[in-house]
Amino acid sequence: MSIELNQPALRHARALIRDGKVVRDERDDWSEAAPTADEENSYIEREGWTEYSHWHIGIDHRENEETKQAYSFPVGDFKKVHRSGVISAESRAGQHGHYEIRDALRSLLELIDDHDKS
């Protein structure tokens, strides 16, 4: 498969969750919470492609890493991880056969939910 698990993004998401930088919303909230194309462009201009990549759990190394096409399965709004984004990405990864990514996203969801219990 061309889309692979983006390990730096996974580490970034875990760190944010451990630091409490999470929006504990529901699955259907992601359509409203996901960054718009303009917000993505502003973030890229301000922070650069590496930082942008840290918000996407999937990466396609066949694509130019300085294009949005290289990144998939976003999980946050460039400030916090959204539970709804993780749920949505997990579902899409499973539907498209990206099982390593699906499992990594499931582990993020468990980390979010376990963090709530502590």
Phi and psi restraints in degrees (range 20) as a CNS / XPLOR table:
assign (resid 1 and name C) (resid 2 and name N)
       (resid 2 and name CA) (resid 2 and name C) 1.0 -81.9 20.0 2
assign (resid 2 and name N) (resid 2 and name CA)
       (resid 2 and name C) (resid 3 and name N) 1.0 -28.9 20.0 2
assign (resid 2 and name C) (resid 3 and name N)
       (resid 3 and name CA) (resid 3 and name C) 1.0 -88.5 20.0 2
assign (resid 3 and name N) (resid 3 and name CA)
       (resid 3 and name C) (resid 4 and name N) 1.0 127.5 20.0 2
assign (resid 3 and name C) (resid 4 and name N)
       (resid 4 and name CA) (resid 4 and name C) 1.0 -120.1 20.0 2
assign (resid 4 and name N) (resid 4 and name CA)
       (resid 4 and name C) (resid 5 and name N) 1.0 164.2 20.0 2
assign (resid 4 and name C) (resid 5 and name N)
       (resid 5 and name CA) (resid 5 and name C) 1.0 -66.6 20.0 2
assign (resid 5 and name N) (resid 5 and name CA)
       (resid 5 and name C) (resid 6 and name N) 1.0 127.6 20.0 2
assign (resid 5 and name C) (resid 6 and name N)
       (resid 6 and name CA) (resid 6 and name C) 1.0 -90.9 20.0 2
assign (resid 6 and name N) (resid 6 and name CA)
       (resid 6 and name C) (resid 7 and name N) 1.0 93.7 20.0 2
assign (resid 6 and name C) (resid 7 and name N)
       (resid 7 and name CA) (resid 7 and name C) 1.0 -58.8 20.0 2
assign (resid 7 and name N) (resid 7 and name CA)
       (resid 7 and name C) (resid 8 and name N) 1.0 -43.9 20.0 2
assign (resid 7 and name C) (resid 8 and name N)
       (resid 8 and name CA) (resid 8 and name C) 1.0 -60.1 20.0 2
assign (resid 8 and name N) (resid 8 and name CA)
       (resid 8 and name C) (resid 9 and name N) 1.0 -35.9 20.0 2
assign (resid 8 and name C) (resid 9 and name N)
       (resid 9 and name CA) (resid 9 and name C) 1.0 -67.5 20.0 2
assign (resid 9 and name N) (resid 9 and name CA)
       (resid 9 and name C) (resid 10 and name N) 1.0 -39.8 20.0 2
assign (resid 9 and name C) (resid 10 and name N)
       (resid 10 and name CA) (resid 10 and name C) 1.0 -63.1 20.0 2
assign (resid 10 and name N) (resid 10 and name CA)
       (resid 10 and name C) (resid 11 and name N) 1.0 -44.5 20.0 2
assign (resid 10 and name C) (resid 11 and name N)
       (resid 11 and name CA) (resid 11 and name C) 1.0 -62.4 20.0 2
assign (resid 11 and name N) (resid 11 and name CA)
       (resid 11 and name C) (resid 12 and name N) 1.0 -41.3 20.0 2
assign (resid 11 and name C) (resid 12 and name N)
       (resid 12 and name CA) (resid 12 and name C) 1.0 -61.8 20.0 2
assign (resid 12 and name N) (resid 12 and name CA)
       (resid 12 and name C) (resid 13 and name N) 1.0 -46.8 20.0 2
assign (resid 12 and name C) (resid 13 and name N)
       (resid 13 and name CA) (resid 13 and name C) 1.0 -62.9 20.0 2
assign (resid 13 and name N) (resid 13 and name CA)
       (resid 13 and name C) (resid 14 and name N) 1.0 -42.9 20.0 2
assign (resid 13 and name C) (resid 14 and name N)
       (resid 14 and name CA) (resid 14 and name C) 1.0 -60.1 20.0 2
assign (resid 14 and name N) (resid 14 and name CA)
       (resid 14 and name C) (resid 15 and name N) 1.0 -44.1 20.0 2
assign (resid 14 and name C) (resid 15 and name N)
       (resid 15 and name CA) (resid 15 and name C) 1.0 -63.0 20.0 2
assign (resid 15 and name N) (resid 15 and name CA)
       (resid 15 and name C) (resid 16 and name N) 1.0 -43.0 20.0 2
assign (resid 15 and name C) (resid 16 and name N)
       (resid 16 and name CA) (resid 16 and name C) 1.0 -62.0 20.0 2
assign (resid 16 and name N) (resid 16 and name CA)
       (resid 16 and name C) (resid 17 and name N) 1.0 -43.2 20.0 2
assign (resid 16 and name C) (resid 17 and name N)
       (resid 17 and name CA) (resid 17 and name C) 1.0 -62.9 20.0 2
assign (resid 17 and name N) (resid 17 and name CA)
       (resid 17 and name C) (resid 18 and name N) 1.0 -45.2 20.0 2
assign (resid 17 and name C) (resid 18 and name N)
       (resid 18 and name CA) (resid 18 and name C) 1.0 -62.4 20.0 2
assign (resid 18 and name N) (resid 18 and name CA)
       (resid 18 and name C) (resid 19 and name N) 1.0 -31.0 20.0 2
assign (resid 18 and name C) (resid 19 and name N)
       (resid 19 and name CA) (resid 19 and name C) 1.0 -84.4 20.0 2
assign (resid 19 and name N) (resid 19 and name CA)
       (resid 19 and name C) (resid 20 and name N) 1.0 1.9 20.0 2
assign (resid 19 and name C) (resid 20 and name N)
       (resid 20 and name CA) (resid 20 and name C) 1.0 79.9 20.0 2
assign (resid 20 and name N) (resid 20 and name CA)
       (resid 20 and name C) (resid 21 and name N) 1.0 13.9 20.0 2
assign (resid 20 and name C) (resid 21 and name N)
       (resid 21 and name CA) (resid 21 and name C) 1.0 -89.9 20.0 2
assign (resid 21 and name N) (resid 21 and name CA)
       (resid 21 and name C) (resid 22 and name N) 1.0 71.0 20.0 2
assign (resid 21 and name C) (resid 22 and name N)
       (resid 22 and name CA) (resid 22 and name C) 1.0 -137.4 20.0 2
assign (resid 22 and name N) (resid 22 and name CA)
       (resid 22 and name C) (resid 23 and name N) 1.0 140.8 20.0 2
assign (resid 22 and name C) (resid 23 and name N)
       (resid 23 and name CA) (resid 23 and name C) 1.0 -102.5 20.0 2
assign (resid 23 and name N) (resid 23 and name CA)
       (resid 23 and name C) (resid 24 and name N) 1.0 117.9 20.0 2
assign (resid 23 and name C) (resid 24 and name N)
       (resid 24 and name CA) (resid 24 and name C) 1.0 -92.6 20.0 2
assign (resid 24 and name N) (resid 24 and name CA)
       (resid 24 and name C) (resid 25 and name N) 1.0 71.2 20.0 2
assign (resid 24 and name C) (resid 25 and name N)
       (resid 25 and name CA) (resid 25 and name C) 1.0 -102.8 20.0 2
assign (resid 25 and name N) (resid 25 and name CA)
       (resid 25 and name C) (resid 26 and name N) 1.0 -178.9 20.0 2
assign (resid 25 and name C) (resid 26 and name N)
       (resid 26 and name CA) (resid 26 and name C) 1.0 -102.2 20.0 2
assign (resid 26 and name N) (resid 26 and name CA)
       (resid 26 and name C) (resid 27 and name N) 1.0 162.4 20.0 2
assign (resid 26 and name C) (resid 27 and name N)
       (resid 27 and name CA) (resid 27 and name C) 1.0 -48.8 20.0 2
assign (resid 27 and name N) (resid 27 and name CA)
       (resid 27 and name C) (resid 28 and name N) 1.0 -48.4 20.0 2
assign (resid 27 and name C) (resid 28 and name N)
       (resid 28 and name CA) (resid 28 and name C) 1.0 -68.4 20.0 2
assign (resid 28 and name N) (resid 28 and name CA)
       (resid 28 and name C) (resid 29 and name N) 1.0 -12.2 20.0 2
assign (resid 28 and name C) (resid 29 and name N)
       (resid 29 and name CA) (resid 29 and name C) 1.0 -74.3 20.0 2
assign (resid 29 and name N) (resid 29 and name CA)
       (resid 29 and name C) (resid 30 and name N) 1.0 -16.5 20.0 2
assign (resid 29 and name C) (resid 30 and name N)
       (resid 30 and name CA) (resid 30 and name C) 1.0 -63.2 20.0 2
assign (resid 30 and name N) (resid 30 and name CA)
       (resid 30 and name C) (resid 31 and name N) 1.0 -34.3 20.0 2
assign (resid 30 and name C) (resid 31 and name N)
       (resid 31 and name CA) (resid 31 and name C) 1.0 -61.1 20.0 2
assign (resid 31 and name N) (resid 31 and name CA)
       (resid 31 and name C) (resid 32 and name N) 1.0 -29.9 20.0 2
assign (resid 31 and name C) (resid 32 and name N)
       (resid 32 and name CA) (resid 32 and name C) 1.0 -88.9 20.0 2
assign (resid 32 and name N) (resid 32 and name CA)
       (resid 32 and name C) (resid 33 and name N) 1.0 -30.4 20.0 2
assign (resid 32 and name C) (resid 33 and name N)
       (resid 33 and name CA) (resid 33 and name C) 1.0 -85.9 20.0 2
assign (resid 33 and name N) (resid 33 and name CA)
       (resid 33 and name C) (resid 34 and name N) 1.0 -25.9 20.0 2
assign (resid 33 and name C) (resid 34 and name N)
       (resid 34 and name CA) (resid 34 and name C) 1.0 -59.8 20.0 2
assign (resid 34 and name N) (resid 34 and name CA)
       (resid 34 and name C) (resid 35 and name N) 1.0 138.7 20.0 2
assign (resid 34 and name C) (resid 35 and name N)
       (resid 35 and name CA) (resid 35 and name C) 1.0 -60.3 20.0 2
assign (resid 35 and name N) (resid 35 and name CA)
       (resid 35 and name C) (resid 36 and name N) 1.0 143.0 20.0 2
assign (resid 35 and name C) (resid 36 and name N)
       (resid 36 and name CA) (resid 36 and name C) 1.0 -77.5 20.0 2
assign (resid 36 and name N) (resid 36 and name CA)
       (resid 36 and name C) (resid 37 and name N) 1.0 167.9 20.0 2
assign (resid 36 and name C) (resid 37 and name N)
       (resid 37 and name CA) (resid 37 and name C) 1.0 -59.1 20.0 2
assign (resid 37 and name N) (resid 37 and name CA)
       (resid 37 and name C) (resid 38 and name N) 1.0 -40.1 20.0 2
assign (resid 37 and name C) (resid 38 and name N)
       (resid 38 and name CA) (resid 38 and name C) 1.0 -64.9 20.0 2
assign (resid 38 and name N) (resid 38 and name CA)
       (resid 38 and name C) (resid 39 and name N) 1.0 -40.1 20.0 2
assign (resid 38 and name C) (resid 39 and name N)
       (resid 39 and name CA) (resid 39 and name C) 1.0 -65.7 20.0 2
assign (resid 39 and name N) (resid 39 and name CA)
       (resid 39 and name C) (resid 40 and name N) 1.0 -39.5 20.0 2
assign (resid 39 and name C) (resid 40 and name N)
       (resid 40 and name CA) (resid 40 and name C) 1.0 -62.2 20.0 2
assign (resid 40 and name N) (resid 40 and name CA)
       (resid 40 and name C) (resid 41 and name N) 1.0 -46.6 20.0 2
assign (resid 40 and name C) (resid 41 and name N)
       (resid 41 and name CA) (resid 41 and name C) 1.0 -61.0 20.0 2
assign (resid 41 and name N) (resid 41 and name CA)
       (resid 41 and name C) (resid 42 and name N) 1.0 -42.6 20.0 2
assign (resid 41 and name C) (resid 42 and name N)
       (resid 42 and name CA) (resid 42 and name C) 1.0 -62.9 20.0 2
assign (resid 42 and name N) (resid 42 and name CA)
       (resid 42 and name C) (resid 43 and name N) 1.0 -41.4 20.0 2
assign (resid 42 and name C) (resid 43 and name N)
       (resid 43 and name CA) (resid 43 and name C) 1.0 -63.7 20.0 2
assign (resid 43 and name N) (resid 43 and name CA)
       (resid 43 and name C) (resid 44 and name N) 1.0 -44.8 20.0 2
assign (resid 43 and name C) (resid 44 and name N)
       (resid 44 and name CA) (resid 44 and name C) 1.0 -61.3 20.0 2
assign (resid 44 and name N) (resid 44 and name CA)
       (resid 44 and name C) (resid 45 and name N) 1.0 -44.1 20.0 2
assign (resid 44 and name C) (resid 45 and name N)
       (resid 45 and name CA) (resid 45 and name C) 1.0 -61.8 20.0 2
assign (resid 45 and name N) (resid 45 and name CA)
       (resid 45 and name C) (resid 46 and name N) 1.0 -40.2 20.0 2
assign (resid 45 and name C) (resid 46 and name N)
       (resid 46 and name CA) (resid 46 and name C) 1.0 -78.7 20.0 2
assign (resid 46 and name N) (resid 46 and name CA)
       (resid 46 and name C) (resid 47 and name N) 1.0 -43.6 20.0 2
assign (resid 46 and name C) (resid 47 and name N)
       (resid 47 and name CA) (resid 47 and name C) 1.0 -109.6 20.0 2
assign (resid 47 and name N) (resid 47 and name CA)
       (resid 47 and name C) (resid 48 and name N) 1.0 -23.4 20.0 2
assign (resid 47 and name C) (resid 48 and name N)
       (resid 48 and name CA) (resid 48 and name C) 1.0 96.6 20.0 2
assign (resid 48 and name N) (resid 48 and name CA)
       (resid 48 and name C) (resid 49 and name N) 1.0 169.9 20.0 2
assign (resid 48 and name C) (resid 49 and name N)
       (resid 49 and name CA) (resid 49 and name C) 1.0 -67.9 20.0 2
assign (resid 49 and name N) (resid 49 and name CA)
       (resid 49 and name C) (resid 50 and name N) 1.0 -36.0 20.0 2
assign (resid 49 and name C) (resid 50 and name N)
       (resid 50 and name CA) (resid 50 and name C) 1.0 -62.4 20.0 2
assign (resid 50 and name N) (resid 50 and name CA)
       (resid 50 and name C) (resid 51 and name N) 1.0 -46.7 20.0 2
assign (resid 50 and name C) (resid 51 and name N)
       (resid 51 and name CA) (resid 51 and name C) 1.0 -64.2 20.0 2
assign (resid 51 and name N) (resid 51 and name CA)
       (resid 51 and name C) (resid 52 and name N) 1.0 -39.6 20.0 2
assign (resid 51 and name C) (resid 52 and name N)
       (resid 52 and name CA) (resid 52 and name C) 1.0 -59.2 20.0 2
assign (resid 52 and name N) (resid 52 and name CA)
       (resid 52 and name C) (resid 53 and name N) 1.0 -42.5 20.0 2
assign (resid 52 and name C) (resid 53 and name N)
       (resid 53 and name CA) (resid 53 and name C) 1.0 -62.8 20.0 2
assign (resid 53 and name N) (resid 53 and name CA)
       (resid 53 and name C) (resid 54 and name N) 1.0 -27.3 20.0 2
assign (resid 53 and name C) (resid 54 and name N)
       (resid 54 and name CA) (resid 54 and name C) 1.0 -69.7 20.0 2
assign (resid 54 and name N) (resid 54 and name CA)
       (resid 54 and name C) (resid 55 and name N) 1.0 -8.2 20.0 2
assign (resid 54 and name C) (resid 55 and name N)
       (resid 55 and name CA) (resid 55 and name C) 1.0 -101.3 20.0 2
assign (resid 55 and name N) (resid 55 and name CA)
       (resid 55 and name C) (resid 56 and name N) 1.0 6.3 20.0 2
assign (resid 55 and name C) (resid 56 and name N)
       (resid 56 and name CA) (resid 56 and name C) 1.0 -128.1 20.0 2
assign (resid 56 and name N) (resid 56 and name CA)
       (resid 56 and name C) (resid 57 and name N) 1.0 121.4 20.0 2
assign (resid 56 and name C) (resid 57 and name N)
       (resid 57 and name CA) (resid 57 and name C) 1.0 -78.0 20.0 2
assign (resid 57 and name N) (resid 57 and name CA)
       (resid 57 and name C) (resid 58 and name N) 1.0 -16.9 20.0 2
assign (resid 57 and name C) (resid 58 and name N)
       (resid 58 and name CA) (resid 58 and name C) 1.0 -109.6 20.0 2
assign (resid 58 and name N) (resid 58 and name CA)
       (resid 58 and name C) (resid 59 and name N) 1.0 143.6 20.0 2
assign (resid 58 and name C) (resid 59 and name N)
       (resid 59 and name CA) (resid 59 and name C) 1.0 -138.6 20.0 2
assign (resid 59 and name N) (resid 59 and name CA)
       (resid 59 and name C) (resid 60 and name N) 1.0 139.1 20.0 2
assign (resid 59 and name C) (resid 60 and name N)
       (resid 60 and name CA) (resid 60 and name C) 1.0 -113.2 20.0 2
assign (resid 60 and name N) (resid 60 and name CA)
       (resid 60 and name C) (resid 61 and name N) 1.0 104.6 20.0 2
assign (resid 60 and name C) (resid 61 and name N)
       (resid 61 and name CA) (resid 61 and name C) 1.0 -71.7 20.0 2
assign (resid 61 and name N) (resid 61 and name CA)
       (resid 61 and name C) (resid 62 and name N) 1.0 -8.9 20.0 2
assign (resid 61 and name C) (resid 62 and name N)
       (resid 62 and name CA) (resid 62 and name C) 1.0 -75.7 20.0 2
assign (resid 62 and name N) (resid 62 and name CA)
       (resid 62 and name C) (resid 63 and name N) 1.0 -21.3 20.0 2
assign (resid 62 and name C) (resid 63 and name N)
       (resid 63 and name CA) (resid 63 and name C) 1.0 -90.4 20.0 2
assign (resid 63 and name N) (resid 63 and name CA)
       (resid 63 and name C) (resid 64 and name N) 1.0 155.7 20.0 2
assign (resid 63 and name C) (resid 64 and name N)
       (resid 64 and name CA) (resid 64 and name C) 1.0 -62.1 20.0 2
assign (resid 64 and name N) (resid 64 and name CA)
       (resid 64 and name C) (resid 65 and name N) 1.0 125.7 20.0 2
assign (resid 64 and name C) (resid 65 and name N)
       (resid 65 and name CA) (resid 65 and name C) 1.0 -70.6 20.0 2
assign (resid 65 and name N) (resid 65 and name CA)
       (resid 65 and name C) (resid 66 and name N) 1.0 -2.5 20.0 2
assign (resid 65 and name C) (resid 66 and name N)
       (resid 66 and name CA) (resid 66 and name C) 1.0 -109.5 20.0 2
assign (resid 66 and name N) (resid 66 and name CA)
       (resid 66 and name C) (resid 67 and name N) 1.0 37.5 20.0 2
assign (resid 66 and name C) (resid 67 and name N)
       (resid 67 and name CA) (resid 67 and name C) 1.0 -137.5 20.0 2
assign (resid 67 and name N) (resid 67 and name CA)
       (resid 67 and name C) (resid 68 and name N) 1.0 151.2 20.0 2
assign (resid 67 and name C) (resid 68 and name N)
       (resid 68 and name CA) (resid 68 and name C) 1.0 -64.8 20.0 2
assign (resid 68 and name N) (resid 68 and name CA)
       (resid 68 and name C) (resid 69 and name N) 1.0 -25.2 20.0 2
assign (resid 68 and name C) (resid 69 and name N)
       (resid 69 and name CA) (resid 69 and name C) 1.0 -61.9 20.0 2
assign (resid 69 and name N) (resid 69 and name CA)
       (resid 69 and name C) (resid 70 and name N) 1.0 -20.6 20.0 2
assign (resid 69 and name C) (resid 70 and name N)
       (resid 70 and name CA) (resid 70 and name C) 1.0 -75.9 20.0 2
assign (resid 70 and name N) (resid 70 and name CA)
       (resid 70 and name C) (resid 71 and name N) 1.0 -14.8 20.0 2
assign (resid 70 and name C) (resid 71 and name N)
       (resid 71 and name CA) (resid 71 and name C) 1.0 -120.8 20.0 2
assign (resid 71 and name N) (resid 71 and name CA)
       (resid 71 and name C) (resid 72 and name N) 1.0 139.5 20.0 2
assign (resid 71 and name C) (resid 72 and name N)
       (resid 72 and name CA) (resid 72 and name C) 1.0 -145.0 20.0 2
assign (resid 72 and name N) (resid 72 and name CA)
       (resid 72 and name C) (resid 73 and name N) 1.0 168.3 20.0 2
assign (resid 72 and name C) (resid 73 and name N)
       (resid 73 and name CA) (resid 73 and name C) 1.0 61.1 20.0 2
assign (resid 73 and name N) (resid 73 and name CA)
       (resid 73 and name C) (resid 74 and name N) 1.0 62.1 20.0 2
assign (resid 73 and name C) (resid 74 and name N)
       (resid 74 and name CA) (resid 74 and name C) 1.0 -69.0 20.0 2
assign (resid 74 and name N) (resid 74 and name CA)
       (resid 74 and name C) (resid 75 and name N) 1.0 150.3 20.0 2
assign (resid 74 and name C) (resid 75 and name N)
       (resid 75 and name CA) (resid 75 and name C) 1.0 -129.6 20.0 2
assign (resid 75 and name N) (resid 75 and name CA)
       (resid 75 and name C) (resid 76 and name N) 1.0 3.5 20.0 2
assign (resid 75 and name C) (resid 76 and name N)
       (resid 76 and name CA) (resid 76 and name C) 1.0 -158.6 20.0 2
assign (resid 76 and name N) (resid 76 and name CA)
       (resid 76 and name C) (resid 77 and name N) 1.0 -177.4 20.0 2
assign (resid 76 and name C) (resid 77 and name N)
       (resid 77 and name CA) (resid 77 and name C) 1.0 -108.7 20.0 2
assign (resid 77 and name N) (resid 77 and name CA)
       (resid 77 and name C) (resid 78 and name N) 1.0 20.2 20.0 2
assign (resid 77 and name C) (resid 78 and name N)
       (resid 78 and name CA) (resid 78 and name C) 1.0 76.7 20.0 2
assign (resid 78 and name N) (resid 78 and name CA)
       (resid 78 and name C) (resid 79 and name N) 1.0 6.5 20.0 2
assign (resid 78 and name C) (resid 79 and name N)
       (resid 79 and name CA) (resid 79 and name C) 1.0 -128.1 20.0 2
assign (resid 79 and name N) (resid 79 and name CA)
       (resid 79 and name C) (resid 80 and name N) 1.0 -44.1 20.0 2
assign (resid 79 and name C) (resid 80 and name N)
       (resid 80 and name CA) (resid 80 and name C) 1.0 -138.8 20.0 2
assign (resid 80 and name N) (resid 80 and name CA)
       (resid 80 and name C) (resid 81 and name N) 1.0 154.5 20.0 2
assign (resid 80 and name C) (resid 81 and name N)
       (resid 81 and name CA) (resid 81 and name C) 1.0 -77.3 20.0 2
assign (resid 81 and name N) (resid 81 and name CA)
       (resid 81 and name C) (resid 82 and name N) 1.0 136.7 20.0 2
assign (resid 81 and name C) (resid 82 and name N)
       (resid 82 and name CA) (resid 82 and name C) 1.0 -105.2 20.0 2
assign (resid 82 and name N) (resid 82 and name CA)
       (resid 82 and name C) (resid 83 and name N) 1.0 127.0 20.0 2
assign (resid 82 and name C) (resid 83 and name N)
       (resid 83 and name CA) (resid 83 and name C) 1.0 -55.2 20.0 2
assign (resid 83 and name N) (resid 83 and name CA)
       (resid 83 and name C) (resid 84 and name N) 1.0 -39.9 20.0 2
assign (resid 83 and name C) (resid 84 and name N)
       (resid 84 and name CA) (resid 84 and name C) 1.0 -63.1 20.0 2
assign (resid 84 and name N) (resid 84 and name CA)
       (resid 84 and name C) (resid 85 and name N) 1.0 -36.3 20.0 2
assign (resid 84 and name C) (resid 85 and name N)
       (resid 85 and name CA) (resid 85 and name C) 1.0 -67.6 20.0 2
assign (resid 85 and name N) (resid 85 and name CA)
       (resid 85 and name C) (resid 86 and name N) 1.0 -39.5 20.0 2
assign (resid 85 and name C) (resid 86 and name N)
       (resid 86 and name CA) (resid 86 and name C) 1.0 -64.9 20.0 2
assign (resid 86 and name N) (resid 86 and name CA)
       (resid 86 and name C) (resid 87 and name N) 1.0 -44.9 20.0 2
assign (resid 86 and name C) (resid 87 and name N)
       (resid 87 and name CA) (resid 87 and name C) 1.0 -62.6 20.0 2
assign (resid 87 and name N) (resid 87 and name CA)
       (resid 87 and name C) (resid 88 and name N) 1.0 -46.3 20.0 2
assign (resid 87 and name C) (resid 88 and name N)
       (resid 88 and name CA) (resid 88 and name C) 1.0 -62.1 20.0 2
assign (resid 88 and name N) (resid 88 and name CA)
       (resid 88 and name C) (resid 89 and name N) 1.0 -45.6 20.0 2
assign (resid 88 and name C) (resid 89 and name N)
       (resid 89 and name CA) (resid 89 and name C) 1.0 -65.3 20.0 2
assign (resid 89 and name N) (resid 89 and name CA)
       (resid 89 and name C) (resid 90 and name N) 1.0 -40.1 20.0 2
assign (resid 89 and name C) (resid 90 and name N)
       (resid 90 and name CA) (resid 90 and name C) 1.0 -60.2 20.0 2
assign (resid 90 and name N) (resid 90 and name CA)
       (resid 90 and name C) (resid 91 and name N) 1.0 -44.8 20.0 2
assign (resid 90 and name C) (resid 91 and name N)
       (resid 91 and name CA) (resid 91 and name C) 1.0 -62.5 20.0 2
assign (resid 91 and name N) (resid 91 and name CA)
       (resid 91 and name C) (resid 92 and name N) 1.0 -47.4 20.0 2
assign (resid 91 and name C) (resid 92 and name N)
       (resid 92 and name CA) (resid 92 and name C) 1.0 -65.1 20.0 2
assign (resid 92 and name N) (resid 92 and name CA)
       (resid 92 and name C) (resid 93 and name N) 1.0 -39.4 20.0 2
assign (resid 92 and name C) (resid 93 and name N)
       (resid 93 and name CA) (resid 93 and name C) 1.0 -62.0 20.0 2
assign (resid 93 and name N) (resid 93 and name CA)
       (resid 93 and name C) (resid 94 and name N) 1.0 -43.5 20.0 2
assign (resid 93 and name C) (resid 94 and name N)
       (resid 94 and name CA) (resid 94 and name C) 1.0 -64.4 20.0 2
assign (resid 94 and name N) (resid 94 and name CA)
       (resid 94 and name C) (resid 95 and name N) 1.0 -42.1 20.0 2
assign (resid 94 and name C) (resid 95 and name N)
       (resid 95 and name CA) (resid 95 and name C) 1.0 -61.7 20.0 2
assign (resid 95 and name N) (resid 95 and name CA)
       (resid 95 and name C) (resid 96 and name N) 1.0 -31.1 20.0 2
assign (resid 95 and name C) (resid 96 and name N)
       (resid 96 and name CA) (resid 96 and name C) 1.0 -102.7 20.0 2
assign (resid 96 and name N) (resid 96 and name CA)
       (resid 96 and name C) (resid 97 and name N) 1.0 12.0 20.0 2
assign (resid 96 and name C) (resid 97 and name N)
       (resid 97 and name CA) (resid 97 and name C) 1.0 77.6 20.0 2
assign (resid 97 and name N) (resid 97 and name CA)
       (resid 97 and name C) (resid 98 and name N) 1.0 18.6 20.0 2
assign (resid 97 and name C) (resid 98 and name N)
       (resid 98 and name CA) (resid 98 and name C) 1.0 -95.0 20.0 2
assign (resid 98 and name N) (resid 98 and name CA)
       (resid 98 and name C) (resid 99 and name N) 1.0 74.0 20.0 2
assign (resid 98 and name C) (resid 99 and name N)
       (resid 99 and name CA) (resid 99 and name C) 1.0 -70.5 20.0 2
assign (resid 99 and name N) (resid 99 and name CA)
       (resid 99 and name C) (resid 100 and name N) 1.0 -34.6 20.0 2
assign (resid 99 and name C) (resid 100 and name N)
       (resid 100 and name CA) (resid 100 and name C) 1.0 -65.0 20.0 2
assign (resid 100 and name N) (resid 100 and name CA)
       (resid 100 and name C) (resid 101 and name N) 1.0 -41.0 20.0 2
assign (resid 100 and name C) (resid 101 and name N)
       (resid 101 and name CA) (resid 101 and name C) 1.0 -67.4 20.0 2
assign (resid 101 and name N) (resid 101 and name CA)
       (resid 101 and name C) (resid 102 and name N) 1.0 -44.8 20.0 2
assign (resid 101 and name C) (resid 102 and name N)
       (resid 102 and name CA) (resid 102 and name C) 1.0 -55.3 20.0 2
assign (resid 102 and name N) (resid 102 and name CA)
       (resid 102 and name C) (resid 103 and name N) 1.0 -46.3 20.0 2
assign (resid 102 and name C) (resid 103 and name N)
       (resid 103 and name CA) (resid 103 and name C) 1.0 -66.7 20.0 2
assign (resid 103 and name N) (resid 103 and name CA)
       (resid 103 and name C) (resid 104 and name N) 1.0 -37.3 20.0 2
assign (resid 103 and name C) (resid 104 and name N)
       (resid 104 and name CA) (resid 104 and name C) 1.0 -65.0 20.0 2
assign (resid 104 and name N) (resid 104 and name CA)
       (resid 104 and name C) (resid 105 and name N) 1.0 -40.7 20.0 2
assign (resid 104 and name C) (resid 105 and name N)
       (resid 105 and name CA) (resid 105 and name C) 1.0 -66.5 20.0 2
assign (resid 105 and name N) (resid 105 and name CA)
       (resid 105 and name C) (resid 106 and name N) 1.0 -38.6 20.0 2
assign (resid 105 and name C) (resid 106 and name N)
       (resid 106 and name CA) (resid 106 and name C) 1.0 -60.8 20.0 2
assign (resid 106 and name N) (resid 106 and name CA)
       (resid 106 and name C) (resid 107 and name N) 1.0 -39.8 20.0 2
assign (resid 106 and name C) (resid 107 and name N)
       (resid 107 and name CA) (resid 107 and name C) 1.0 -66.3 20.0 2
assign (resid 107 and name N) (resid 107 and name CA)
       (resid 107 and name C) (resid 108 and name N) 1.0 -34.1 20.0 2
assign (resid 107 and name C) (resid 108 and name N)
       (resid 108 and name CA) (resid 108 and name C) 1.0 -65.8 20.0 2
assign (resid 108 and name N) (resid 108 and name CA)
       (resid 108 and name C) (resid 109 and name N) 1.0 -42.8 20.0 2
assign (resid 108 and name C) (resid 109 and name N)
       (resid 109 and name CA) (resid 109 and name C) 1.0 -61.3 20.0 2
assign (resid 109 and name N) (resid 109 and name CA)
       (resid 109 and name C) (resid 110 and name N) 1.0 -42.5 20.0 2
assign (resid 109 and name C) (resid 110 and name N)
       (resid 110 and name CA) (resid 110 and name C) 1.0 -62.9 20.0 2
assign (resid 110 and name N) (resid 110 and name CA)
       (resid 110 and name C) (resid 111 and name N) 1.0 -39.6 20.0 2
assign (resid 110 and name C) (resid 111 and name N)
       (resid 111 and name CA) (resid 111 and name C) 1.0 -63.2 20.0 2
assign (resid 111 and name N) (resid 111 and name CA)
       (resid 111 and name C) (resid 112 and name N) 1.0 -42.7 20.0 2
assign (resid 111 and name C) (resid 112 and name N)
       (resid 112 and name CA) (resid 112 and name C) 1.0 -61.4 20.0 2
assign (resid 112 and name N) (resid 112 and name CA)
       (resid 112 and name C) (resid 113 and name N) 1.0 -50.2 20.0 2
assign (resid 112 and name C) (resid 113 and name N)
       (resid 113 and name CA) (resid 113 and name C) 1.0 -68.5 20.0 2
assign (resid 113 and name N) (resid 113 and name CA)
       (resid 113 and name C) (resid 114 and name N) 1.0 -36.9 20.0 2
assign (resid 113 and name C) (resid 114 and name N)
       (resid 114 and name CA) (resid 114 and name C) 1.0 -68.0 20.0 2
assign (resid 114 and name N) (resid 114 and name CA)
       (resid 114 and name C) (resid 115 and name N) 1.0 -35.4 20.0 2
assign (resid 114 and name C) (resid 115 and name N)
       (resid 115 and name CA) (resid 115 and name C) 1.0 -62.8 20.0 2
assign (resid 115 and name N) (resid 115 and name CA)
       (resid 115 and name C) (resid 116 and name N) 1.0 -34.3 20.0 2
assign (resid 115 and name C) (resid 116 and name N)
       (resid 116 and name CA) (resid 116 and name C) 1.0 -66.1 20.0 2
assign (resid 116 and name N) (resid 116 and name CA)
       (resid 116 and name C) (resid 117 and name N) 1.0 -29.9 20.0 2
assign (resid 116 and name C) (resid 117 and name N)
       (resid 117 and name CA) (resid 117 and name C) 1.0 -80.7 20.0 2
assign (resid 117 and name N) (resid 117 and name CA)
       (resid 117 and name C) (resid 118 and name N) 1.0 -20.1 20.0 2
